Every structure is written in C-alpha cells, then in structure tokens.
Amino acid sequence: MRNPDCVIKSSDKMPGLNLPGFRRMIRPRIGLAICLLGLFCAPLVRAQIVQPPEPVDPNPINGETYYLINRASGLQMDLNSNSVTAGDKILQETRSFSSLSQRWAFSKMPDGNWKFSNIENNLCLDSSSAGGSVLTVQNPCTVNTPSQEWTFTYVNNGYNTITNVATGNVLDSVGESTSVGAQLNQTPLSGTPTVNQQWLFRAAYWRGNDMSTAEVEEYDRSTPAENTGNLPWWHDAYLPGQDMLQIFKNAGLNSIRIRPASISTTYQYGSLTYSMSTGPYTKYTLATGTSTTFPINKTSQVFALTNPGFGAVESDWSGVDLAVRAKKLGMSVFLTLFYDGNGGNNPGNWLNQPLASLEGSPENPNGGNGQYLVYNYVKQLLEFYRAAGAMPDMVALGNEANLGLFTNLDGSNYTPNGPTMSAAATAFQLAGLQAVADAATDTSNPVLGSPVAVPLRCVDIDGTPALDTFFKGPKTANLPIDVACQSYYPGWDGAMTQAQFSYAPHGDTNNSFKNPQNVEETTMNAEIADPNAGYPVFTAEDGVAYTNVGGDTPLDDYYGSQLNITPNPASRGFERQYYIDLETVQHNATNHMGMGMDCWACESTPMSGDFYSGTGNGNPGQYWLSAQLGLFDNSTSTVAGSGPGEAALDNATLPAMMGLGGKTDPTLNYMLVSAVNGNILETALASTAPKASLDVATYTGIVSQNQQWQILAQGADVEQYGGPAYNGTNGSNGTILMNNLGDGYFQIVNGNQAGGINVLDNGGITTANSPVMQNSETADVTAITGTNASQEWDIMSVGNCGDIPANCTNPPLTATGDYYMIVNKNSGLVLALAGSAIQQQTPASPSNGDWMVPANQGQLWKIIPVHISATSTPAILAFASAPPMSVPVGGNLGTINVNVQNTAGALIGSPSETVTLTVTGPSGFTQNAASSAGVASFNLSGAPLNVPGVYSLSASSPNLVSAMASFSVVVAPTSITTTSLPSGTVGATYSAPLAATGGVPPYTWSIPSGLPPGLTLNAGTGVISGTPTQAGTDNFTVQLSDSESTPSTASANLSIVIAPAPTPTITASSTTVTISAPGGSGSTMLTVVNFANSAITFTCSGLPAGASCNPGALSSSNTATLQITTTAASTALVSPAKSGTAQTMYALALPGLLAIGGLFATRKRQWQRLFLLLLLLSAGMMMTACNGSNNSGNSGGGTSGTPAGTSTVTVTATDGGQTATLPITLVVQ
C-alpha cells in the first residue's frame, strides 16, 4: 500500500545498515525515493471522492412562504381579522391551514435584510411606537423603509430571533402573552432570548425529498471500498461536489423526510449521549464496538433487515444527523417512525406483547398495563431529536401504514384504516401521537432546553385508498392529527385529474392503474371539504418512472416509461412536468389546503460494487440503483436508463429538480435576476407594445409587473387532456392519444398584461447576438399544435464541470445560489445580458438535455418568486430633485438631473434614450439642452435668468411621459447688505466694496458727504478707495438705486475709522558691533517699519577716528545690512629724518657678524673665546640703538589708525519726510 504521508516507519529498517552515520545519510534518500515513487504513481489512481463540508445557512429561501410560530405559545402570527387597514395590529392566533392571513412571504432586500409580506392583504410587517412601547403593525410595502426590514439570528430546533432594523428590538408578544389573540410587539434582546422572542419558520407549502437512504449513499460514495468506480458526488451542474441538502435548498426545496428504524442501544451524537432503551427492533446487525457510540460508518447509518423482502433502512443516528443538517439550513423535517412497519418488519423487542403493553401513557393509561411501550419509545426518540437541536416539524407513526403496521405482534390489528379504525390501531396511534406532544413540552430534563411547539402530526397511507373515504376513520377516532399524509405515484395510483383519467387508455397490459376511480385531485378536494375529515393533504412520497430499469417501478401511462413510444417518448422533461402538475393541483386545492409534496429517495443514483447496490426487487439497494425516480442523473454507462438517446452523465441535477423546487410553478410570478449585476429583467419603460425592447433594472425590493414573469409549460395543462387521436403501432396499448404533457418548453409571459399577453420572443431570428424582445403571444399556452418555437424556451441547469477537475478551474459561480440558462427552442441560443442589451447568445456548448455550459455570466439567471409587487404603468420622466420654486433675477437653475420613475415610485436611473430639457419664459425666452443617451444631467449654471416672470421647465424623451415643472424669476427688494466697513490708516492705501441684493442690476451708488479725506466712491462698482490723509471717525450715508424703469432705492448708514499714521522705527538684529582689532569690520541687520515710502537712506554719526559706516540697499522686506569698517596704524622702517640711527645700527651689527663667522671657523679654543666676547658686545649695542629709535615718536612717516575702545554710533534712517534713529555700540578691541 502506498505510504501517502512519506513517513519512514520502524518497519522500513534495512538489515546491516543500521549505523548512525549511514542512517543520517541514506535513510532520508530512501524516504525521498519512496515518496517520489508514490507521487509518480498517484496520477494513475483517481482521487478518492470526499464528502463536502456540511454548511450552516438557516436563513429562509428568498421568495418562499412560511408560517411564523411562537416558541412559547405555539401560535402563529396572523392579521387582525384579515384587516387591510394600514397601521393595524398583528396578532398570534390558533393555527389555520386554510387562512392565507397566517402565511407570510419572505423577500430578501438589496441590502441583505428581509421583508415579510402577508399573502392575504399584501401588506408588510412594520413597526409603530405608541405609549413608550414598540408595536408590530402592517403597512403598505415601501422602498428603503428600515422599519419594514428584519434580520434573523438562529437559536436552535429551527427557532430564530427576528430583529427589526429600525428599532433594534426583536419580535415578541405584548406582556410575553401566550394567549390566543395577543398583540405582537417588539422588545429589547438582553442576552439569551426568551422563549417568547423565538420564532419557527415552517414552510406553508412543503417541497422536499425523502432521505431515508441518503446517508448510506453518502457513505458509499466517499468510501473507496464501496465506490470502486470512483463515481462523483452529487452536485449542481456548475460546481463540483456539494452538500446534498445545500443543493436541495438552492433549488428551492424547503424540507426533508427521514424514516429511521430504532433499536435499543446508546447513541453518541456530538457531545450528546442518548440511551435508546425502548426501541422495538432486534433483527438488525450491529458492528462490534458500537454499543455506546456510533461512528460515521455504514452500520451507524443503515441497517439491513434479515427479511429479504425489504431493503436497508435508516438508523436513528443517521436520522438525527440528517435532521440537524436540515435545521442548520433552515429546512423543515418530516419524521416517519417504524419505517414500513408492516408484517415483514418484525419488531423482536415487542414480539408477543399484548395491546395492553403498547397502549396508554402515564397521564392517560387508557387501559394499558403500565409498560407504555409505544409512548415511551416515541417520546424518548423525539427527545433525542430535540436535545440535538433538530425537533421535527411533522411526525407520522408508520409509513403507508394502511398496508400493515405490526400485524404479527399478538394477533391485534394495529393497521389504521378507514372509514373506521380498530380499537388496537386507535390505541397505538393515540399513545404515539400523545408522546410527540409530550416530547415537545417536557421540561424535566435540562439537556432538552426550552420547550418547543408541538410538531404537526399525521397518518401516512399509500395511494390506494380514496382520501375522502380513509380519513373519516382518524376523524371519527378523534386522533390528534393535523395532516393527511399520502404517497402518490401515477404508475401505481392512477390519474392526477379527472381530465387525465378520462383521456387515459385503461386496460393496458401492465395493469398500472389498480384503482382508476381514485383520481388524485378529486379525492383530495373531497377529503378537504368533508367535515368528517377536512385535513390538509401532503403527498409525502411522490415519484414518476421515466424509465423502467429492472422493472422496479410500474409503467406510467401519464409521465413515465409507458410513454416511451412515438410521438411522446418518455423524458426528463415529463418528469419535471409531473411535479409542475402536482404542484398546480395542490395550489388549486379547496381552501388552499394542498400542503406540499415530497419526492421519494430522489437523490438516489446508481453505484456498483456495493452490497446495497444490487438490482431487482428484494435487493437492499434496489431503489437507489434505479435511475427512474431521481433528481440527479446517472453516473455510469454500465446502468441503462440515462434517458432515450442520452449519454451517461455524472450525478448532476436534472430538470425535475426545478419542478419540485418551485422554479417553474405556473401559479407564481418570478423575477429573473442576472448573475452579472443582480439586476432584474424587464420590458423597457413598462411598454406593452409588441416587439418592445427588454433591459434590466435595479432591484429595489418592490417588483413592478413589467419586471415579473410567468413560466408556463407549452401545451402542458394538466386540466386539459384529450387531444386529437394518434393511431400508432408502438407501445403495449396500441393506440395512444396526444396528451397535454407538452414538449418540454415554456412560454415566459410578462406580468404586465394591460396591452394583452406578451411573451419572450427572438423574432424568428437564429443569429447569435441578436436582440430578444417581448411580443404578442401567437399561440395559446395550452396549444399542442400550431405553436411558435421562437416564443418557446427551455430552462436548463448550468454546467458542467461535474467530476472533471479541469472543467472546474474557473467555475462560473459560487455555491450561494441556483442559476439557470434559458434556451430558445427555435435558435438553440440562450438569453443573455450583454452590457445593457438583452440578446440571445451562443453557449459554450449546446444542451445535452439536462444542462448547458455558459460562455459568460451574462447567460446565467436566478429564478426568484415575487410577492411584493407594484402595478405597471408606463414609466415617466421625473426630476431627481424638485427644481427651485423661485430664482432671483440674474440667478440660474444650477444642475438639473432627470431620471426615470418606475411604477413603485422609485427612481431607476437615467433613461436609455436622449432627453431634451426646455426652459421657456417671458418675452419669448426659450432655452433648450439635449443629453446623450443614458445620461440626463443638465448644467444650467452658466445661463442667468435676467427677466422677471413665470418660467416653464420640461424634460421630454421618446416613448416616455414628460416631466413638467414651473418656477418664477423674481425681483427681490433692493437692499444694501454691507453692514460695516474696514478701518483705514493715514497714508495707507484703502479699498472696500459695497454690496447689495434685490432689484435689477446694475446698481448706482452715491455718498453725498462724509467720506474721510483722501477717499472717493466709484458710483458704478460701489468701491470706496484712496489714501486717507486725516485720522478720525467719519460717518456717512450710502445711497443705492437699481436699473428698473422706476428705480428701487435703498440706503444705509455706515462709518469708517481712520487711524493715525504709525511712528517710524528702526531696529537692529544686534545693537552692539564688535571688531576684534583696528582694521577689521563688523555688521548688523537693520529693519525699518512704518515709513511712508520705501526710498529710505541711512547715515551714521559718532564714528571714532578712522572708522566708516556703509549701509546696504533696503530690501523688499524693509531690511538692510549696516557695515562699520575701521583702520589700523602703520610705521616706516627707514625714515629720512632718522637715517643716522639706522647707519649706527648697521655699523654695530658688522662686528657681530664677524664674531659669528670666526666663532665657527676657528678650531682653537682661545680664538673661540675671543669671537664669542665680540658677539656679545655687538648684540648689546644694537639693542640700545633700537630702544632709542622706538621711543623717539611717530613723526617719521607712519599712521595712527582707529583707536581701540568703545564708542556710540547713531544710525539715522529717513525717507525724506520721516526720520528714525538707533544708537549702536561700537567696540574696537
């Protein structure tokens, strides 16, 4: 076996090579060789399939409808007597399945928050403050209203707190009341929410999948020993493997069904250890070591019954795990106990137990002997789910229980039947149903947490009995059930509608219609309307066989394999149509009491190499091998049944998924959301004209009718069967009539039908990148002949990267939504957003019958139900903000922006066509401006309006209603707005403007008298200027007149203060100038201020002898450098008057020179002594002569220079009229 971690183990040691040095050098190289060998070999083996992580996303499904159930009271949020009054209160009421007032549509807003709109009155949940408290009320839905927006925080067991965005408070009941009719309010959340602040979202219409074999299938896929073919994980076609439940939720499924069969053991689930001591079954096998804990392996997830007539069944561990996963995704859970529960499913622990041991409860013994086996088991199991945070939303005792429930215990008949029920069957159901209620409300065990609302309870039967007949039994027996649950397979159970039944060629050889009198629609409505029954109907197990692999399911004359002949071959489109038809019938049920549908084990896809994947009736894996009931396609070519003419595919979602998930529900309107920018498809400008163009608009939270679309299957009306006869030779029944299953394509109809029915159309053009438009419907949607292929579209899953890693390098999207491609029947091209244009484009690859590969994100669309709607009217132009009511003469309009306003009153951006803005006014004034397409902004700030009067402003564009406004250009009263003037200074330049408003410019100004001397007024500009010559305060009156024919005047009293001229001064950077010796210089920086002019000169006085003053030029900053220079004394070396002294010195110096020469020349000691004496005598006489010369005065030709010492130098600055002085201390050292 390859060592994937490249670890050298002790068993890898080599004999004789155990030296330390050898180990350090050789062993790593051996390990590297082993690793390289493993890497080299790895590509030869396909990577193991890995189960994806389980996501947490408890938010509701966008566009889905829910009941909101309070945890404390178990009551449902409701209107006040179906009120349609804005501002009316919201209540909590007893559950009703028929009242639309308890159903609330959840719509996600652009900011990620949510609105709740009521299905009965279409008003939105809102807030209102009254008397210091915050009440919950209803109001018309509006855009950008925080009080109508809410967020959710998940708690457990499906419950959430619901927080209002505006108030920050959470939804509650007044006074924490649990009473029927109590008003709802909002209260602050302090730490852990109270039970009154917690709300369960339970789907109003269930769309689900029976997961009874799911986890063992997941185990098989992720276990190499089981998945020998490395078959791929389940996935949306545009992504690799995903969590199975996440795929369901993305596709619109809001619930799952689980069917465990319990044994007596202890389960370990996460940190929860739970003993199941009362399980009824013994005939299952357990792996060694699983008595106290159940690891994730096949044994923990499924048990194989010893009786070969039944397949593998789900364990409690797996059931709880699936329920927890579903709750983390905000999905409802339907729990069916006792699996099949009939004679072949023999409960060994209860074998030979009498009725007295099974019936009753501690509160109601009901004749039991005190063992309460049914009650204890059901209560214990339900509390296991509750403790794990996954309390089911609905519970049934027995699957298709009318076929037999514990028939061989002690001879008692526990099988429920109608119209009467046996005493044993009644006692069995009463005990178990009471246990369900008690498990929800039990407060004795802290591990359970807070009580929860009692789940819905039902009796589940197959499709054989007539509903209206059977459910008289439970009603008569007073069973506390809420729902009639039923399996429905057309191949087993017959026609869906009376029209379908009347059409069908009965008596076929496969005997697929055992009870043709039981028309599903007829018996369902009869049961609902019957006061002796009257339960909502949930088809808890549905399916259609579109192939007949292995004969596992009966042939189906309506949707499945019996139609696999010309001209109506079986197809996956027909399987999708089955769910569309069933949903239609249930939505149209009496009193709105069609509750939902649940596909049976529709995740199942074939797999080989596993004990549970054998073929044929009786094999444990018979159903998840078959490809005929699925929502995912085949993954191996070794199993037939991919569909006629289709290649083997790879476990990706099938078209049936969108039918089951409500993406093609004919009773709903949808918005088509582009993957490019989140904008929604609409008819441009809400036009109802044929061939009108399409575009996209910003989603505001309110969707106009022209932004809504119905998706209606062409020629597939379940209520209208019985078309023209087709006489053929194929098929078991010889003659086949054309039915209304359609051709697998849809008309996509615009919701704005004020001008007739308009549908998506490509105009018969098959060229890529050509426009798609809306056009008048040319063939009724129910027609099966004479249809228009240009107006028919299929809706395809998006892909496919599948299990091929190279195709998933750049998947087009993330896992956060379900996207589709919309393909035209005529051209094979797909609907796409290209810039702002709606086109049909070429995909990356054509349809394979299940999905298409997109060429770009513009080809991808989400399909989301719409519940908050606005009536469409033609879009109008609107000013983004209202123009001013008045403009003063000479003023302007500034910038005017023009937008398009949709029918919800929301501005949706500039129009796509050119807009012309026109301004008209008095005296024939006209001004026009045109915008470019897509931009409607007009800058009018450069266009003054000088003529008083009333003006009109209009914005116009082709095909749009113009925007109109008026305003006035007014003459305001003349007024001088200057209230004070700045001060001036004598000799300084002065200038100050006067200002005014109103009147008609230009103005004329005057000041009769009183201006300060030296100042004057400019009558045209109103500027006072000049040079003041006299200090003081001058008061005067300013007068103004405008340019009207009869001038308007104004006056104002003002004053100007003129200050005296300031005294000029001079300063220095240093007032001491130090010169180190005569002959040197020094400087300082002078600064002058307050001189009248800049022609300033500097002079110095008080300089010592030989010193001079050199001022520099005055700079622009009024500074100048002052330099003072001194002179040094000098003396002549030979003076004519003293030449004798010099000659004497020369004479005396001569002996000295001779003495020096002799001293060095002689070597005789006596001569050296004589010359030394002579040198000393000569030096002494020279010194005497020099001293005499220096003391004789300086009259012989030298200069004295600047004397050392300190003196005061006065610097004077003058501009010719003003003077300033500054003393400077001069120090000569």
Stockholm file with secondary structure:
# STOCKHOLM 1.0

chainA/1-1229         MRNPDCVIKSSDKMPGLNLPGFRRMIRPRIGLAICLLGLFCAPLVRAQIVQPPEPVDPNPINGETYYLINRASGLQMDLNSNSVTAGDKILQETRSFSSLSQRWAFSKMPDGNWKFSNIENNLCLDSSSAGGSVLTVQNPCTVNTPSQEWTFTYVNNGYNTITNVATGNVLDSVGESTSVGAQLNQTPLSGTPTVNQQWLFRAAYWRGNDMSTAEVEEYDRSTPAENTGNLPWWHDAYLPGQDMLQIFKNAGLNSIRIRPASISTTYQYGSLTYSMSTGPYTKYTLATGTSTTFPINKTSQVFALTNPGFGAVESDWSGVDLAVRAKKLGMSVFLTLFYDGNGGNNPGNWLNQPLASLEGSPENPNGGNGQYLVYNYVKQLLEFYRAAGAMPDMVALGNEANLGLFTNLDGSNYTPNGPTMSAAATAFQLAGLQAVADAATDTSNPVLGSPVAVPLRCVDIDGTPALDTFFKGPKTANLPIDVACQSYYPGWDGAMTQAQFSYAPHGDTNNSFKNPQNVEETTMNAEIADPNAGYPVFTAEDGVAYTNVGGDTPLDDYYGSQLNITPNPASRGFERQYYIDLETVQHNATNHMGMGMDCWACESTPMSGDFYSGTGNGNPGQYWLSAQLGLFDNSTSTVAGSGPGEAALDNATLPAMMGLGGKTDPTLNYMLVSAVNGNILETALASTAPKASLDVATYTGIVSQNQQWQILAQGADVEQYGGPAYNGTNGSNGTILMNNLGDGYFQIVNGNQAGGINVLDNGGITTANSPVMQNSETADVTAITGTNASQEWDIMSVGNCGDIPANCTNPPLTATGDYYMIVNKNSGLVLALAGSAIQQQTPASPSNGDWMVPANQGQLWKIIPVHISATSTPAILAFASAPPMSVPVGGNLGTINVNVQNTAGALIGSPSETVTLTVTGPSGFTQNAASSAGVASFNLSGAPLNVPGVYSLSASSPNLVSAMASFSVVVAPTSITTTSLPSGTVGATYSAPLAATGGVPPYTWSIPSGLPPGLTLNAGTGVISGTPTQAGTDNFTVQLSDSESTPSTASANLSIVIAPAPTPTITASSTTVTISAPGGSGSTMLTVVNFANSAITFTCSGLPAGASCNPGALSSSNTATLQITTTAASTALVSPAKSGTAQTMYALALPGLLAIGGLFATRKRQWQRLFLLLLLLSAGMMMTACNGSNNSGNSGGGTSGTPAGTSTVTVTATDGGQTATLPITLVVQ
#=GR chainA/1-1229 SS CCCTTCCCCGGGCCTTCCCHHHHHHHHHHHHHHHHHHHHHHGGGSCCCCCCCCCCCCCSCCTTCEEEEEETTTCCEEEESTTCCCTTCBEEEECCCSSCGGGCEEEEECTTSCEEEEETTTCCEEEEEEETTEEEEEEECCCTTCGGGCEEEEECSTTEEEEEETTTCCEEEEGGGCCSTTCBEEEECCCSSCCGGGCEEEEESSEEEEECTTHHHHHHHHHCTTTCTTCCCCCBCTTSSCCCHHHHHHHTTCCEEEECBCCBSEEEEETTEEEEECCCCBCCSCCCTTCSSCCCSSHHHHEEECSSTTSCEEECHHHHHHHHHHHHHTTCEEEEEESSSCSTTSCCGGGTTCCHHHHSCCSSCCTTCCSCCHHHHHHHHHHHHHHHTTCCCSEEEESSSGGGCSSTTSSSCCCCCCSSCCCHHHHHHHHHHHHHHHHHHHCCSCGGGCSCCCCCEEEEEECSSSCHHHHTHHHHHTTCCCCEEEEEECHHHHCCSSHHHHHHSCCSCTTCCCSCTTCCHHHHHHHHHHCTTSCCCEEEEEECCCSSCGGGCSCCCSSSSGGGCBTTBCCCHHHHHHHHHHHHHHHHTSGGGCEEEEEEESTTCCCCCSSGGGCCSTTCTTHHHHCSSSCSBCCCCTTSSCSCTTCCCCCSBBCHHHHHHTTTTCTTSCEEEEETTTSCEEEEGGGCCSTTCBEEEECCCSSEEGGGCEEEEETTCCTTCCCCCEEECSCSTTSEEECCSCCCSCEEEEESCCTTSCEEEECTTCCCTTEECEEEECSSCTTCSSSCCGGGCEEEEEECCCTTCGGGGSSCSSCSSSCCEEEEETTTCCEEEEETTEEEEECCSBCCCSSEEBCSSGGGCEEEEECCSEECCCCCEEEESSCCCSEEETTBCCCEEEEEEECTTSCBCCSCSSCCEEEEEEGGGEEEEEECCTTCCEEECTTCCBCSCEEEEEEEECTTSBCEEEEEEEECCCCEECCCCCCCEETTSCEEEECCEESSSSSCEEECCSCCCTTEEECTTTCEEEECCCSCEEEEEEEEEECSSSSCCEEEEEEEEEEECCCCCEEEESCSEEEESSTTCEEEEEEEEESCSSSCCEEEEECCCTTCEEEECCCCTTSEEEEEEECCCCBCCSSCGGGHHHHHHHHHHHHHHHHHHHHHHHCCCHHHHHHHHHHHHHHHHHHHHHHHHHHTTCSTTSCBCCSCSEEEEEEEEEECSSCEEEEEEEEEEC
#=GC SS_cons          CCCTTCCCCGGGCCTTCCCHHHHHHHHHHHHHHHHHHHHHHGGGSCCCCCCCCCCCCCSCCTTCEEEEEETTTCCEEEESTTCCCTTCBEEEECCCSSCGGGCEEEEECTTSCEEEEETTTCCEEEEEEETTEEEEEEECCCTTCGGGCEEEEECSTTEEEEEETTTCCEEEEGGGCCSTTCBEEEECCCSSCCGGGCEEEEESSEEEEECTTHHHHHHHHHCTTTCTTCCCCCBCTTSSCCCHHHHHHHTTCCEEEECBCCBSEEEEETTEEEEECCCCBCCSCCCTTCSSCCCSSHHHHEEECSSTTSCEEECHHHHHHHHHHHHHTTCEEEEEESSSCSTTSCCGGGTTCCHHHHSCCSSCCTTCCSCCHHHHHHHHHHHHHHHTTCCCSEEEESSSGGGCSSTTSSSCCCCCCSSCCCHHHHHHHHHHHHHHHHHHHCCSCGGGCSCCCCCEEEEEECSSSCHHHHTHHHHHTTCCCCEEEEEECHHHHCCSSHHHHHHSCCSCTTCCCSCTTCCHHHHHHHHHHCTTSCCCEEEEEECCCSSCGGGCSCCCSSSSGGGCBTTBCCCHHHHHHHHHHHHHHHHTSGGGCEEEEEEESTTCCCCCSSGGGCCSTTCTTHHHHCSSSCSBCCCCTTSSCSCTTCCCCCSBBCHHHHHHTTTTCTTSCEEEEETTTSCEEEEGGGCCSTTCBEEEECCCSSEEGGGCEEEEETTCCTTCCCCCEEECSCSTTSEEECCSCCCSCEEEEESCCTTSCEEEECTTCCCTTEECEEEECSSCTTCSSSCCGGGCEEEEEECCCTTCGGGGSSCSSCSSSCCEEEEETTTCCEEEEETTEEEEECCSBCCCSSEEBCSSGGGCEEEEECCSEECCCCCEEEESSCCCSEEETTBCCCEEEEEEECTTSCBCCSCSSCCEEEEEEGGGEEEEEECCTTCCEEECTTCCBCSCEEEEEEEECTTSBCEEEEEEEECCCCEECCCCCCCEETTSCEEEECCEESSSSSCEEECCSCCCTTEEECTTTCEEEECCCSCEEEEEEEEEECSSSSCCEEEEEEEEEEECCCCCEEEESCSEEEESSTTCEEEEEEEEESCSSSCCEEEEECCCTTCEEEECCCCTTSEEEEEEECCCCBCCSSCGGGHHHHHHHHHHHHHHHHHHHHHHHCCCHHHHHHHHHHHHHHHHHHHHHHHHHHTTCSTTSCBCCSCSEEEEEEEEEECSSCEEEEEEEEEEC
//
